[in-house]
Amino acid sequence: MSTTGATADPLAALGSLPGVADSVESVRKAVDRVYGHRIMRRRSNTVTGEAALRGSRGSAALSGADWALEEVRRRSDFSGDDEARVMGAALRLTAEAGQLLSIWRQSPLRVLARLHLVAAASNGDEVGRPRREGEPVDEPLIELPLPSAAEVNGRLEGLSELIIAGSSAPALVTAAVVHGELLALRPFTSHNGLVARAAERIVLIGSGLDPKSVCPAEVGHAELGRAAYLAALEGYVSGTPEGMAAWIAHCGKAVELGVRESTAVCEALQRGAA
């Protein structure tokens, strides 16, 4: 996303793209419905815990570790094969995201570095910093052209400036841009998809749209499928108004599906079945 131009608030400008207002309104109504559920008044912590687990599972699925929910729930050791390590990284990121909310608006780049450090769980020199020119990127599921390290640094700085300056844009728009920009840039040598989805979660929570973190967009992204995810991302990368609007709408649908998931959890709790 270009952060230069005539408007002083490019994020807000995206909110005026055709169809985006409808997506924003649809998401707001869906979120309001689940927050109004009677179970949320008594057992919101339980719903939050389930949303975290299911969101982690969804994010890991998009990064190649598509495990059944009960398998994630059963496991205690995620240090085995590649899929297990991806799942472990997703779980760690979801837990860490809630600890970084107060830092995000002041220092988003610091938060992104921390997220990568948590995901990678390594002391390697490449961990917790943007990649340097010539360093390979392990992100096999995203095959878009890889921006140069110089472009990555410039666009990360621009994104950081937008977040720190604040915007009148709806939370969905900001979350979608943060998510899309990180996927497009792949600023780290690994775990970029997991980090991008964790950052989207931070924006949705910190903005006040989903303060209890019960609307796991990761669930929706996984349910919509990897092909649709990558097609929508291509729209974002194109930079066209239509492509950007389609990506924001895709992210909105993912949030709504996350809401549906947590509504089902609420219904199960109400019946005493979970």
CYANA upper distance limits for C-alpha pairs under 8 A (distance plus 0.5 A):
  1 MET  CA    155 ARG  CA      8.26
  1 MET  CA    177 VAL  CA      8.19
  1 MET  CA    181 GLU  CA      7.08
  1 MET  CA    236 TYR  CA      8.47
  1 MET  CA    237 VAL  CA      8.07
  1 MET  CA    239 GLY  CA      7.07
  2 SER  CA    155 ARG  CA      8.21
  3 THR  CA     10 PRO  CA      7.13
  3 THR  CA    155 ARG  CA      8.34
  3 THR  CA    158 GLY  CA      6.48
  3 THR  CA    159 LEU  CA      7.80
  3 THR  CA    162 LEU  CA      8.34
  4 THR  CA     10 PRO  CA      8.38
  5 GLY  CA     10 PRO  CA      8.32
  7 THR  CA     13 ALA  CA      7.90
  9 ASP  CA     13 ALA  CA      6.98
  9 ASP  CA    162 LEU  CA      8.38
  9 ASP  CA    167 SER  CA      6.80
  9 ASP  CA    168 SER  CA      8.21
 10 PRO  CA     14 LEU  CA      7.00
 11 LEU  CA     15 GLY  CA      7.49
 11 LEU  CA    162 LEU  CA      8.48
 11 LEU  CA    167 SER  CA      7.17
 11 LEU  CA    168 SER  CA      8.28
 11 LEU  CA    169 ALA  CA      6.10
 11 LEU  CA    173 VAL  CA      7.43
 11 LEU  CA    174 THR  CA      6.98
 11 LEU  CA    177 VAL  CA      8.43
 12 ALA  CA     16 SER  CA      7.84
 12 ALA  CA    167 SER  CA      6.95
 12 ALA  CA    168 SER  CA      6.18
 12 ALA  CA    169 ALA  CA      4.53
 12 ALA  CA    170 PRO  CA      7.91
 12 ALA  CA    173 VAL  CA      8.43
 13 ALA  CA     17 LEU  CA      7.86
 13 ALA  CA    169 ALA  CA      8.12
 14 LEU  CA     20 VAL  CA      8.23
 14 LEU  CA    169 ALA  CA      8.26
 14 LEU  CA    173 VAL  CA      7.64
 14 LEU  CA    244 MET  CA      8.34
 14 LEU  CA    245 ALA  CA      8.13
 15 GLY  CA     20 VAL  CA      6.27
 15 GLY  CA     21 ALA  CA      6.76
 15 GLY  CA    169 ALA  CA      6.75
 15 GLY  CA    170 PRO  CA      7.57
 15 GLY  CA    173 VAL  CA      7.08
 16 SER  CA     20 VAL  CA      7.11
 16 SER  CA     21 ALA  CA      7.24
 17 LEU  CA     21 ALA  CA      8.13
 17 LEU  CA    241 PRO  CA      7.13
 17 LEU  CA    242 GLU  CA      8.44
 17 LEU  CA    245 ALA  CA      6.70
 18 PRO  CA    242 GLU  CA      8.38
 18 PRO  CA    245 ALA  CA      7.42
 19 GLY  CA     23 SER  CA      6.96
 19 GLY  CA    245 ALA  CA      7.37
 19 GLY  CA    249 ALA  CA      8.17
 20 VAL  CA     24 VAL  CA      6.67
 20 VAL  CA    245 ALA  CA      6.52
 20 VAL  CA    248 ILE  CA      7.39
 20 VAL  CA    249 ALA  CA      6.98
 21 ALA  CA     25 GLU  CA      6.65
 22 ASP  CA     26 SER  CA      6.56
 23 SER  CA     27 VAL  CA      6.65
 23 SER  CA    248 ILE  CA      8.31
 23 SER  CA    249 ALA  CA      6.20
 23 SER  CA    252 GLY  CA      6.41
 23 SER  CA    253 LYS  CA      8.23
 24 VAL  CA     28 ARG  CA      6.68
 24 VAL  CA    170 PRO  CA      7.58
 24 VAL  CA    172 LEU  CA      6.91
 24 VAL  CA    173 VAL  CA      8.39
 24 VAL  CA    252 GLY  CA      7.47
 25 GLU  CA     29 LYS  CA      6.73
 26 SER  CA     30 ALA  CA      6.75
 26 SER  CA    252 GLY  CA      8.48
 26 SER  CA    256 GLU  CA      8.48
 27 VAL  CA     31 VAL  CA      6.61
 27 VAL  CA    252 GLY  CA      6.58
 27 VAL  CA    253 LYS  CA      8.10
 27 VAL  CA    255 VAL  CA      7.34
 27 VAL  CA    256 GLU  CA      6.40
 28 ARG  CA     32 ASP  CA      6.59
 28 ARG  CA    209 LEU  CA      8.11
 29 LYS  CA     33 ARG  CA      6.73
 30 ALA  CA     34 VAL  CA      7.14
 30 ALA  CA    256 GLU  CA      6.66
 30 ALA  CA    259 VAL  CA      7.10
 31 VAL  CA     35 TYR  CA      6.72
 31 VAL  CA    209 LEU  CA      8.08
 31 VAL  CA    210 ASP  CA      7.79
 31 VAL  CA    215 CYS  CA      7.73
 31 VAL  CA    256 GLU  CA      8.03
 31 VAL  CA    259 VAL  CA      6.90
 32 ASP  CA     36 GLY  CA      6.55
 33 ARG  CA     37 HIS  CA      7.04
 34 VAL  CA     40 MET  CA      8.17
 34 VAL  CA    259 VAL  CA      7.09
 34 VAL  CA    262 SER  CA      7.89
 34 VAL  CA    263 THR  CA      6.33
 35 TYR  CA     40 MET  CA      6.64
 36 GLY  CA     40 MET  CA      7.45
 37 HIS  CA     41 ARG  CA      7.89
 37 HIS  CA    263 THR  CA      8.36
 37 HIS  CA    266 CYS  CA      7.87
 38 ARG  CA     42 ARG  CA      7.72
 39 ILE  CA     43 ARG  CA      6.09
 39 ILE  CA     44 SER  CA      7.30
 39 ILE  CA    266 CYS  CA      6.31
 39 ILE  CA    267 GLU  CA      8.46
 39 ILE  CA    269 LEU  CA      7.79
 39 ILE  CA    270 GLN  CA      7.06
 40 MET  CA     44 SER  CA      4.94
 40 MET  CA     47 VAL  CA      7.98
 40 MET  CA    266 CYS  CA      7.94
 43 ARG  CA     47 VAL  CA      7.14
 44 SER  CA     48 THR  CA      6.56
 44 SER  CA    212 LYS  CA      8.10
 45 ASN  CA     49 GLY  CA      6.69
 46 THR  CA     50 GLU  CA      6.81
 47 VAL  CA     51 ALA  CA      6.56
 47 VAL  CA    214 VAL  CA      6.87
 47 VAL  CA    262 SER  CA      7.21
 47 VAL  CA    265 VAL  CA      7.21
 47 VAL  CA    266 CYS  CA      7.37
 48 THR  CA     52 ALA  CA      6.66
 48 THR  CA    212 LYS  CA      6.97
 48 THR  CA    213 SER  CA      6.34
 48 THR  CA    214 VAL  CA      5.51
 49 GLY  CA     53 LEU  CA      6.88
 50 GLU  CA     54 ARG  CA      6.60
 50 GLU  CA    262 SER  CA      8.27
 50 GLU  CA    265 VAL  CA      8.13
 51 ALA  CA     55 GLY  CA      6.25
 51 ALA  CA    213 SER  CA      7.69
 51 ALA  CA    214 VAL  CA      5.86
 51 ALA  CA    215 CYS  CA      7.32
 51 ALA  CA    216 PRO  CA      6.35
 51 ALA  CA    261 GLU  CA      8.45
 51 ALA  CA    262 SER  CA      6.90
 52 ALA  CA     56 SER  CA      6.58
 52 ALA  CA     91 LEU  CA      8.49
 52 ALA  CA     94 THR  CA      6.81
 52 ALA  CA     95 ALA  CA      8.16
 52 ALA  CA    213 SER  CA      8.12
 52 ALA  CA    214 VAL  CA      8.17
 52 ALA  CA    216 PRO  CA      7.62
 53 LEU  CA     57 ARG  CA      6.81
 53 LEU  CA     72 VAL  CA      8.46
 53 LEU  CA     73 ARG  CA      8.29
 53 LEU  CA     91 LEU  CA      7.68
 54 ARG  CA     58 GLY  CA      6.69
 54 ARG  CA     69 LEU  CA      7.47
 54 ARG  CA    216 PRO  CA      7.92
 54 ARG  CA    219 VAL  CA      6.92
 55 GLY  CA     59 SER  CA      6.69
 55 GLY  CA     94 THR  CA      8.24
 55 GLY  CA    216 PRO  CA      5.60
 55 GLY  CA    217 ALA  CA      7.48
 55 GLY  CA    218 GLU  CA      5.45
 55 GLY  CA    219 VAL  CA      5.68
 56 SER  CA     60 ALA  CA      6.63
 56 SER  CA     87 MET  CA      7.87
 56 SER  CA     90 ALA  CA      5.59
 56 SER  CA     91 LEU  CA      5.77
 56 SER  CA     94 THR  CA      6.81
 56 SER  CA    218 GLU  CA      7.69
 57 ARG  CA     61 ALA  CA      6.64
 57 ARG  CA     66 ASP  CA      7.81
 57 ARG  CA     67 TRP  CA      7.46
 57 ARG  CA     68 ALA  CA      8.46
 57 ARG  CA     69 LEU  CA      7.22
 57 ARG  CA     72 VAL  CA      7.66
 57 ARG  CA     87 MET  CA      7.47
 57 ARG  CA     90 ALA  CA      7.81
 57 ARG  CA     91 LEU  CA      8.30
 57 ARG  CA    219 VAL  CA      8.03
 58 GLY  CA     62 LEU  CA      7.07
 58 GLY  CA     66 ASP  CA      8.14
 58 GLY  CA    218 GLU  CA      5.58
 58 GLY  CA    219 VAL  CA      5.16
 58 GLY  CA    220 GLY  CA      8.15
 58 GLY  CA    221 HIS  CA      7.70
 58 GLY  CA    222 ALA  CA      5.64
 58 GLY  CA    223 GLU  CA      8.33
 59 SER  CA     63 SER  CA      7.12
 59 SER  CA     90 ALA  CA      7.01
 59 SER  CA    193 GLY  CA      8.47
 59 SER  CA    194 LEU  CA      6.74
 59 SER  CA    197 ARG  CA      7.41
 59 SER  CA    218 GLU  CA      5.70
 59 SER  CA    219 VAL  CA      7.66
 59 SER  CA    221 HIS  CA      8.28
 59 SER  CA    222 ALA  CA      7.36
 60 ALA  CA     64 GLY  CA      6.90
 60 ALA  CA     65 ALA  CA      5.68
 60 ALA  CA     66 ASP  CA      7.00
 60 ALA  CA     86 VAL  CA      6.57
 60 ALA  CA     87 MET  CA      5.87
 60 ALA  CA     90 ALA  CA      6.28
 60 ALA  CA    194 LEU  CA      7.63
 61 ALA  CA     65 ALA  CA      5.08
 61 ALA  CA     66 ASP  CA      4.39
 61 ALA  CA     67 TRP  CA      7.36
 61 ALA  CA    222 ALA  CA      6.98
 62 LEU  CA     66 ASP  CA      7.82
 62 LEU  CA    193 GLY  CA      8.40
 62 LEU  CA    221 HIS  CA      8.32
 62 LEU  CA    222 ALA  CA      6.48
 62 LEU  CA    225 GLY  CA      8.39
 62 LEU  CA    226 ARG  CA      6.71
 63 SER  CA     86 VAL  CA      7.73
 63 SER  CA    141 LEU  CA      7.51
 63 SER  CA    193 GLY  CA      7.23
 63 SER  CA    194 LEU  CA      7.65
 64 GLY  CA     83 GLU  CA      7.36
 64 GLY  CA     86 VAL  CA      8.29
 64 GLY  CA    141 LEU  CA      8.35
 65 ALA  CA     83 GLU  CA      5.34
 65 ALA  CA     84 ALA  CA      7.80
 65 ALA  CA     86 VAL  CA      6.92
 65 ALA  CA     87 MET  CA      6.90
 67 TRP  CA     71 GLU  CA      6.94
 67 TRP  CA     72 VAL  CA      7.27
 68 ALA  CA     72 VAL  CA      7.12
 69 LEU  CA     73 ARG  CA      6.71
 70 GLU  CA     74 ARG  CA      6.48
 71 GLU  CA     75 ARG  CA      6.63
 72 VAL  CA     87 MET  CA      8.39
 78 PHE  CA     84 ALA  CA      5.24
 78 PHE  CA     85 ARG  CA      5.89
 78 PHE  CA     87 MET  CA      7.34
 78 PHE  CA     88 GLY  CA      5.59
 79 SER  CA     84 ALA  CA      6.67
 79 SER  CA     85 ARG  CA      5.98
 79 SER  CA     88 GLY  CA      7.95
 80 GLY  CA     84 ALA  CA      6.15
 80 GLY  CA     85 ARG  CA      7.04
 81 ASP  CA     85 ARG  CA      6.85
 82 ASP  CA     86 VAL  CA      6.77
 83 GLU  CA     87 MET  CA      6.76
 84 ALA  CA     88 GLY  CA      6.62
 85 ARG  CA     89 ALA  CA      6.57
 86 VAL  CA     90 ALA  CA      6.76
 87 MET  CA     91 LEU  CA      6.78
 88 GLY  CA     92 ARG  CA      6.68
 89 ALA  CA     93 LEU  CA      6.61
 89 ALA  CA    118 VAL  CA      7.68
 89 ALA  CA    119 ALA  CA      5.08
 89 ALA  CA    120 ALA  CA      7.49
 89 ALA  CA    121 ALA  CA      8.32
 89 ALA  CA    194 LEU  CA      8.31
 90 ALA  CA     94 THR  CA      6.78
 90 ALA  CA    119 ALA  CA      7.53
 90 ALA  CA    194 LEU  CA      6.82
 91 LEU  CA     95 ALA  CA      6.88
 92 ARG  CA     96 GLU  CA      6.57
 92 ARG  CA    118 VAL  CA      7.14
 92 ARG  CA    119 ALA  CA      7.25
 93 LEU  CA     97 ALA  CA      6.46
 93 LEU  CA    115 LEU  CA      6.95
 93 LEU  CA    118 VAL  CA      6.98
 93 LEU  CA    119 ALA  CA      6.72
 93 LEU  CA    194 LEU  CA      8.22
 93 LEU  CA    195 VAL  CA      7.97
 93 LEU  CA    198 ALA  CA      6.87
 94 THR  CA     98 GLY  CA      7.82
 94 THR  CA    198 ALA  CA      6.95
 95 ALA  CA     99 GLN  CA      8.09
 96 GLU  CA    100 LEU  CA      7.31
 96 GLU  CA    115 LEU  CA      8.00
 96 GLU  CA    118 VAL  CA      8.24
 97 ALA  CA    101 LEU  CA      7.44
 97 ALA  CA    115 LEU  CA      8.27
 97 ALA  CA    198 ALA  CA      6.96
 97 ALA  CA    199 ALA  CA      8.07
 97 ALA  CA    201 ARG  CA      7.90
 97 ALA  CA    202 ILE  CA      6.49
 98 GLY  CA    202 ILE  CA      7.63
100 LEU  CA    104 TRP  CA      6.76
100 LEU  CA    111 VAL  CA      7.08
100 LEU  CA    202 ILE  CA      8.22
101 LEU  CA    105 ARG  CA      8.23
101 LEU  CA    202 ILE  CA      6.81
101 LEU  CA    205 ILE  CA      8.36
101 LEU  CA    206 GLY  CA      6.35
102 SER  CA    106 GLN  CA      8.25
103 ILE  CA    107 SER  CA      6.26
103 ILE  CA    108 PRO  CA      7.51
103 ILE  CA    110 ARG  CA      8.46
103 ILE  CA    111 VAL  CA      7.34
104 TRP  CA    108 PRO  CA      5.07
104 TRP  CA    110 ARG  CA      8.40
104 TRP  CA    111 VAL  CA      6.56
104 TRP  CA    202 ILE  CA      8.36
105 ARG  CA    163 ILE  CA      6.57
105 ARG  CA    164 ILE  CA      5.80
105 ARG  CA    166 GLY  CA      8.44
106 GLN  CA    164 ILE  CA      6.25
107 SER  CA    111 VAL  CA      7.10
107 SER  CA    160 SER  CA      7.85
107 SER  CA    164 ILE  CA      7.75
108 PRO  CA    112 LEU  CA      6.72
108 PRO  CA    160 SER  CA      6.30
108 PRO  CA    163 ILE  CA      7.75
108 PRO  CA    164 ILE  CA      8.23
109 LEU  CA    113 ALA  CA      6.67
109 LEU  CA    156 LEU  CA      8.03
109 LEU  CA    157 GLU  CA      8.48
109 LEU  CA    160 SER  CA      6.97
110 ARG  CA    114 ARG  CA      6.74
111 VAL  CA    115 LEU  CA      6.64
112 LEU  CA    116 HIS  CA      6.79
112 LEU  CA    128 GLY  CA      8.27
112 LEU  CA    195 VAL  CA      7.77
112 LEU  CA    199 ALA  CA      7.98
113 ALA  CA    117 LEU  CA      6.75
113 ALA  CA    127 VAL  CA      8.45
113 ALA  CA    128 GLY  CA      4.80
113 ALA  CA    129 ARG  CA      6.15
113 ALA  CA    130 PRO  CA      8.35
114 ARG  CA    118 VAL  CA      6.67
114 ARG  CA    128 GLY  CA      6.60
115 LEU  CA    119 ALA  CA      6.61
115 LEU  CA    128 GLY  CA      8.10
115 LEU  CA    195 VAL  CA      6.59
115 LEU  CA    198 ALA  CA      8.33
116 HIS  CA    120 ALA  CA      6.42
116 HIS  CA    127 VAL  CA      7.10
116 HIS  CA    128 GLY  CA      5.75
116 HIS  CA    129 ARG  CA      8.39
116 HIS  CA    188 PHE  CA      7.92
116 HIS  CA    191 HIS  CA      7.45
116 HIS  CA    192 ASN  CA      8.28
116 HIS  CA    195 VAL  CA      6.88
117 LEU  CA    121 ALA  CA      6.41
117 LEU  CA    122 SER  CA      7.56
117 LEU  CA    127 VAL  CA      6.18
117 LEU  CA    128 GLY  CA      5.29
119 ALA  CA    191 HIS  CA      7.10
119 ALA  CA    194 LEU  CA      8.18
119 ALA  CA    195 VAL  CA      7.98
120 ALA  CA    127 VAL  CA      7.34
120 ALA  CA    190 SER  CA      7.91
120 ALA  CA    191 HIS  CA      7.51
122 SER  CA    127 VAL  CA      7.37
123 ASN  CA    127 VAL  CA      7.26
126 GLU  CA    130 PRO  CA      8.36
126 GLU  CA    131 ARG  CA      7.34
126 GLU  CA    188 PHE  CA      8.36
126 GLU  CA    189 THR  CA      7.41
127 VAL  CA    188 PHE  CA      8.13
127 VAL  CA    189 THR  CA      8.19
128 GLY  CA    188 PHE  CA      8.23
129 ARG  CA    188 PHE  CA      7.23
130 PRO  CA    149 ALA  CA      8.26
130 PRO  CA    152 VAL  CA      8.20
130 PRO  CA    153 ASN  CA      7.80
130 PRO  CA    187 PRO  CA      5.61
130 PRO  CA    188 PHE  CA      5.57
130 PRO  CA    189 THR  CA      8.21
131 ARG  CA    135 GLU  CA      6.74
131 ARG  CA    149 ALA  CA      6.86
131 ARG  CA    187 PRO  CA      6.37
131 ARG  CA    188 PHE  CA      5.61
131 ARG  CA    189 THR  CA      6.34
132 ARG  CA    149 ALA  CA      6.01
133 GLU  CA    148 SER  CA      7.14
133 GLU  CA    149 ALA  CA      5.55
133 GLU  CA    150 ALA  CA      8.11
135 GLU  CA    189 THR  CA      7.55
136 PRO  CA    189 THR  CA      6.70
137 VAL  CA    186 ARG  CA      8.08
137 VAL  CA    188 PHE  CA      7.49
137 VAL  CA    189 THR  CA      4.79
137 VAL  CA    190 SER  CA      6.33
138 ASP  CA    189 THR  CA      6.45
138 ASP  CA    190 SER  CA      5.41
138 ASP  CA    191 HIS  CA      7.99
139 GLU  CA    143 GLU  CA      8.47
139 GLU  CA    186 ARG  CA      8.45
139 GLU  CA    190 SER  CA      6.71
139 GLU  CA    191 HIS  CA      7.47
139 GLU  CA    192 ASN  CA      7.53
139 GLU  CA    193 GLY  CA      8.18
142 ILE  CA    230 LEU  CA      7.78
144 LEU  CA    184 ALA  CA      8.08
144 LEU  CA    234 GLU  CA      8.34
146 LEU  CA    184 ALA  CA      8.21
146 LEU  CA    185 LEU  CA      7.30
146 LEU  CA    186 ARG  CA      7.90
147 PRO  CA    151 GLU  CA      6.57
147 PRO  CA    152 VAL  CA      6.88
147 PRO  CA    184 ALA  CA      8.43
147 PRO  CA    185 LEU  CA      6.47
148 SER  CA    152 VAL  CA      6.71
149 ALA  CA    153 ASN  CA      6.71
149 ALA  CA    187 PRO  CA      8.24
150 ALA  CA    154 GLY  CA      6.80
151 GLU  CA    155 ARG  CA      6.57
152 VAL  CA    156 LEU  CA      6.46
152 VAL  CA    185 LEU  CA      6.38
152 VAL  CA    187 PRO  CA      6.57
153 ASN  CA    157 GLU  CA      6.68
154 GLY  CA    158 GLY  CA      6.76
155 ARG  CA    159 LEU  CA      6.56
156 LEU  CA    160 SER  CA      6.54
157 GLU  CA    161 GLU  CA      6.67
158 GLY  CA    162 LEU  CA      6.87
159 LEU  CA    163 ILE  CA      6.85
159 LEU  CA    178 VAL  CA      8.10
160 SER  CA    164 ILE  CA      6.64
161 GLU  CA    165 ALA  CA      6.44
162 LEU  CA    166 GLY  CA      6.68
162 LEU  CA    167 SER  CA      7.82
163 ILE  CA    167 SER  CA      7.86
169 ALA  CA    173 VAL  CA      6.80
169 ALA  CA    174 THR  CA      7.04
170 PRO  CA    174 THR  CA      7.11
171 ALA  CA    175 ALA  CA      6.48
171 ALA  CA    203 VAL  CA      7.44
171 ALA  CA    204 LEU  CA      6.60
171 ALA  CA    207 SER  CA      6.40
171 ALA  CA    209 LEU  CA      7.09
172 LEU  CA    176 ALA  CA      6.51
172 LEU  CA    204 LEU  CA      7.52
172 LEU  CA    248 ILE  CA      7.81
172 LEU  CA    251 CYS  CA      8.01
172 LEU  CA    252 GLY  CA      7.11
173 VAL  CA    177 VAL  CA      6.70
173 VAL  CA    248 ILE  CA      6.74
174 THR  CA    178 VAL  CA      6.68
174 THR  CA    203 VAL  CA      7.69
175 ALA  CA    179 HIS  CA      6.58
175 ALA  CA    199 ALA  CA      8.17
175 ALA  CA    200 GLU  CA      5.32
175 ALA  CA    201 ARG  CA      8.07
175 ALA  CA    203 VAL  CA      5.86
175 ALA  CA    204 LEU  CA      6.78
176 ALA  CA    180 GLY  CA      6.40
176 ALA  CA    200 GLU  CA      7.30
176 ALA  CA    247 TRP  CA      7.72
176 ALA  CA    248 ILE  CA      6.05
176 ALA  CA    251 CYS  CA      6.53
177 VAL  CA    181 GLU  CA      6.28
177 VAL  CA    248 ILE  CA      8.20
178 VAL  CA    182 LEU  CA      6.74
178 VAL  CA    196 ALA  CA      7.75
178 VAL  CA    199 ALA  CA      7.45
178 VAL  CA    200 GLU  CA      6.86
179 HIS  CA    183 LEU  CA      6.85
179 HIS  CA    196 ALA  CA      5.38
179 HIS  CA    197 ARG  CA      6.58
179 HIS  CA    199 ALA  CA      7.11
179 HIS  CA    200 GLU  CA      5.88
180 GLY  CA    184 ALA  CA      6.51
180 GLY  CA    196 ALA  CA      8.05
180 GLY  CA    233 LEU  CA      7.04
180 GLY  CA    236 TYR  CA      7.04
180 GLY  CA    237 VAL  CA      8.32
180 GLY  CA    247 TRP  CA      8.35
181 GLU  CA    185 LEU  CA      6.51
182 LEU  CA    186 ARG  CA      6.12
182 LEU  CA    187 PRO  CA      7.26
182 LEU  CA    192 ASN  CA      7.47
182 LEU  CA    193 GLY  CA      8.28
182 LEU  CA    195 VAL  CA      8.45
182 LEU  CA    196 ALA  CA      5.94
183 LEU  CA    192 ASN  CA      6.97
183 LEU  CA    193 GLY  CA      6.60
183 LEU  CA    196 ALA  CA      6.75
183 LEU  CA    233 LEU  CA      8.36
184 ALA  CA    233 LEU  CA      8.16
184 ALA  CA    237 VAL  CA      6.87
186 ARG  CA    192 ASN  CA      5.93
186 ARG  CA    193 GLY  CA      8.36
187 PRO  CA    192 ASN  CA      7.54
188 PHE  CA    192 ASN  CA      6.66
191 HIS  CA    195 VAL  CA      6.69
192 ASN  CA    196 ALA  CA      6.45
193 GLY  CA    197 ARG  CA      6.79
194 LEU  CA    198 ALA  CA      6.70
195 VAL  CA    199 ALA  CA      6.62
196 ALA  CA    200 GLU  CA      6.79
197 ARG  CA    201 ARG  CA      6.80
197 ARG  CA    218 GLU  CA      7.28
198 ALA  CA    202 ILE  CA      6.84
199 ALA  CA    203 VAL  CA      6.87
200 GLU  CA    204 LEU  CA      6.82
201 ARG  CA    205 ILE  CA      6.68
201 ARG  CA    213 SER  CA      8.37
201 ARG  CA    216 PRO  CA      7.95
201 ARG  CA    217 ALA  CA      7.85
202 ILE  CA    206 GLY  CA      6.28
203 VAL  CA    207 SER  CA      6.21
204 LEU  CA    208 GLY  CA      7.32
204 LEU  CA    209 LEU  CA      6.17
204 LEU  CA    210 ASP  CA      6.16
204 LEU  CA    211 PRO  CA      8.10
204 LEU  CA    213 SER  CA      8.49
205 ILE  CA    209 LEU  CA      6.65
205 ILE  CA    210 ASP  CA      5.17
205 ILE  CA    211 PRO  CA      5.09
205 ILE  CA    212 LYS  CA      7.48
205 ILE  CA    213 SER  CA      6.37
206 GLY  CA    210 ASP  CA      8.17
206 GLY  CA    211 PRO  CA      7.03
207 SER  CA    211 PRO  CA      8.06
210 ASP  CA    214 VAL  CA      7.16
210 ASP  CA    215 CYS  CA      7.03
214 VAL  CA    258 GLY  CA      8.39
214 VAL  CA    259 VAL  CA      7.67
214 VAL  CA    262 SER  CA      6.84
215 CYS  CA    255 VAL  CA      6.63
215 CYS  CA    256 GLU  CA      8.08
215 CYS  CA    258 GLY  CA      5.36
215 CYS  CA    259 VAL  CA      5.24
215 CYS  CA    261 GLU  CA      8.43
215 CYS  CA    262 SER  CA      7.12
216 PRO  CA    220 GLY  CA      7.76
216 PRO  CA    255 VAL  CA      6.88
216 PRO  CA    258 GLY  CA      5.08
216 PRO  CA    259 VAL  CA      7.46
217 ALA  CA    221 HIS  CA      6.74
217 ALA  CA    251 CYS  CA      7.88
217 ALA  CA    254 ALA  CA      5.43
217 ALA  CA    255 VAL  CA      4.73
217 ALA  CA    256 GLU  CA      8.00
217 ALA  CA    257 LEU  CA      7.63
217 ALA  CA    258 GLY  CA      5.56
218 GLU  CA    222 ALA  CA      6.69
218 GLU  CA    254 ALA  CA      7.48
218 GLU  CA    255 VAL  CA      8.29
218 GLU  CA    258 GLY  CA      7.66
219 VAL  CA    223 GLU  CA      6.66
219 VAL  CA    254 ALA  CA      7.52
219 VAL  CA    257 LEU  CA      7.39
219 VAL  CA    258 GLY  CA      5.86
219 VAL  CA    261 GLU  CA      8.15
220 GLY  CA    224 LEU  CA      6.52
220 GLY  CA    253 LYS  CA      7.48
220 GLY  CA    254 ALA  CA      4.27
220 GLY  CA    255 VAL  CA      6.60
220 GLY  CA    256 GLU  CA      7.68
220 GLY  CA    257 LEU  CA      5.17
220 GLY  CA    258 GLY  CA      5.71
221 HIS  CA    225 GLY  CA      6.93
221 HIS  CA    226 ARG  CA      8.20
221 HIS  CA    229 TYR  CA      7.19
221 HIS  CA    251 CYS  CA      7.90
221 HIS  CA    254 ALA  CA      5.56
222 ALA  CA    226 ARG  CA      7.22
223 GLU  CA    254 ALA  CA      8.47
223 GLU  CA    257 LEU  CA      8.34
224 LEU  CA    228 ALA  CA      6.82
224 LEU  CA    229 TYR  CA      7.61
224 LEU  CA    254 ALA  CA      7.80
225 GLY  CA    229 TYR  CA      6.71
226 ARG  CA    230 LEU  CA      6.62
227 ALA  CA    231 ALA  CA      6.61
228 ALA  CA    232 ALA  CA      6.55
229 TYR  CA    233 LEU  CA      6.68
229 TYR  CA    250 HIS  CA      8.23
230 LEU  CA    234 GLU  CA      6.71
231 ALA  CA    235 GLY  CA      7.15
232 ALA  CA    236 TYR  CA      7.08
232 ALA  CA    243 GLY  CA      7.86
232 ALA  CA    246 ALA  CA      6.80
232 ALA  CA    247 TRP  CA      5.45
232 ALA  CA    250 HIS  CA      7.19
233 LEU  CA    237 VAL  CA      6.70
233 LEU  CA    247 TRP  CA      6.70
234 GLU  CA    238 SER  CA      6.62
234 GLU  CA    243 GLY  CA      7.97
235 GLY  CA    239 GLY  CA      7.45
235 GLY  CA    240 THR  CA      7.77
235 GLY  CA    242 GLU  CA      7.88
235 GLY  CA    243 GLY  CA      4.18
235 GLY  CA    244 MET  CA      6.41
235 GLY  CA    246 ALA  CA      7.13
235 GLY  CA    247 TRP  CA      6.75
236 TYR  CA    240 THR  CA      7.97
236 TYR  CA    243 GLY  CA      5.71
236 TYR  CA    244 MET  CA      5.15
236 TYR  CA    245 ALA  CA      8.48
236 TYR  CA    246 ALA  CA      8.14
236 TYR  CA    247 TRP  CA      6.17
237 VAL  CA    243 GLY  CA      8.20
237 VAL  CA    244 MET  CA      8.42
238 SER  CA    243 GLY  CA      6.79
238 SER  CA    244 MET  CA      8.27
239 GLY  CA    243 GLY  CA      6.86
239 GLY  CA    244 MET  CA      6.65
240 THR  CA    244 MET  CA      6.55
241 PRO  CA    245 ALA  CA      6.53
242 GLU  CA    246 ALA  CA      6.59
243 GLY  CA    247 TRP  CA      6.78
244 MET  CA    248 ILE  CA      6.80
245 ALA  CA    249 ALA  CA      6.58
246 ALA  CA    250 HIS  CA      6.56
247 TRP  CA    251 CYS  CA      6.77
248 ILE  CA    252 GLY  CA      6.64
249 ALA  CA    253 LYS  CA      6.68
250 HIS  CA    254 ALA  CA      6.80
251 CYS  CA    255 VAL  CA      6.87
252 GLY  CA    256 GLU  CA      6.84
253 LYS  CA    257 LEU  CA      6.72
254 ALA  CA    258 GLY  CA      6.70
255 VAL  CA    259 VAL  CA      6.69
256 GLU  CA    260 ARG  CA      6.77
257 LEU  CA    261 GLU  CA      6.77
258 GLY  CA    262 SER  CA      6.91
259 VAL  CA    263 THR  CA      6.52
260 ARG  CA    264 ALA  CA      6.74
261 GLU  CA    265 VAL  CA      6.98
262 SER  CA    266 CYS  CA      6.69
263 THR  CA    267 GLU  CA      6.70
264 ALA  CA    268 ALA  CA      6.66
265 VAL  CA    269 LEU  CA      6.66
265 VAL  CA    274 ALA  CA      8.05
266 CYS  CA    270 GLN  CA      6.61
267 GLU  CA    271 ARG  CA      6.80
268 ALA  CA    272 GLY  CA      6.69
268 ALA  CA    273 ALA  CA      5.62
268 ALA  CA    274 ALA  CA      6.02
269 LEU  CA    273 ALA  CA      6.28
269 LEU  CA    274 ALA  CA      5.55
